[in-house]
Amino acid sequence: MGQIGVFSVSYRCAMAADAAELPDLPIVAFDFDPQTVDYMRQGRIKATHVQRQ
């Protein structure tokens, strides 16, 4: 089981998993919002998909 975020604010999936005390829940995000990048550096978000402009 995991979470997938499909909007630029999908870093909130990591925030929700942390609030639910689910540190091992894998999360895949969308876009490169600065907070998404921070969570990726922490290893909290496993991958992200970026749009091709």
C-alpha positions as CSV (number, residue, x, y, z in Angstrom):
1,M,0.0,0.0,0.0
2,G,1.2,3.5,-0.7
3,Q,0.1,7.0,-1.7
4,I,0.3,8.8,-5.1
5,G,-0.1,12.5,-5.3
6,V,-1.2,14.0,-8.7
7,F,-0.9,17.7,-8.2
8,S,2.0,20.0,-7.4
9,V,1.0,20.0,-3.7
10,S,1.4,16.2,-3.5
11,Y,4.1,16.6,-0.9
12,R,1.1,16.8,1.4
13,C,0.9,13.0,1.1
14,A,4.2,12.9,3.0
15,M,2.8,15.3,5.6
16,A,-0.4,13.1,6.0
17,A,1.7,9.9,6.3
18,D,3.8,11.5,9.0
19,A,0.7,12.8,10.9
20,A,-0.7,9.2,10.7
21,E,2.6,7.9,12.0
22,L,3.2,5.8,8.9
23,P,6.9,6.4,8.3
24,D,7.4,3.4,5.9
25,L,4.5,4.3,3.6
26,P,6.0,4.8,0.1
27,I,5.0,8.0,-1.6
28,V,5.3,9.0,-5.2
29,A,4.7,12.7,-6.0
30,F,4.1,15.0,-8.9
31,D,6.1,18.1,-9.9
32,F,9.2,19.6,-8.2
33,D,7.7,21.9,-5.6
34,P,10.5,22.9,-3.2
35,Q,8.8,21.0,-0.4
36,T,8.6,17.9,-2.6
37,V,12.3,18.2,-3.2
38,D,13.0,18.5,0.6
39,Y,10.9,15.4,1.3
40,M,12.8,13.5,-1.5
41,R,16.1,14.5,0.0
42,Q,14.9,13.1,3.3
43,G,13.9,9.9,1.6
44,R,10.3,10.4,2.6
45,I,9.1,10.7,-1.1
46,K,10.5,7.9,-3.1
47,A,10.0,9.4,-6.6
48,T,8.3,12.2,-8.4
49,H,7.0,12.7,-11.9
50,V,7.5,16.0,-13.6
51,Q,5.6,17.5,-16.5
52,R,7.1,18.2,-19.8
53,Q,6.4,21.8,-20.6
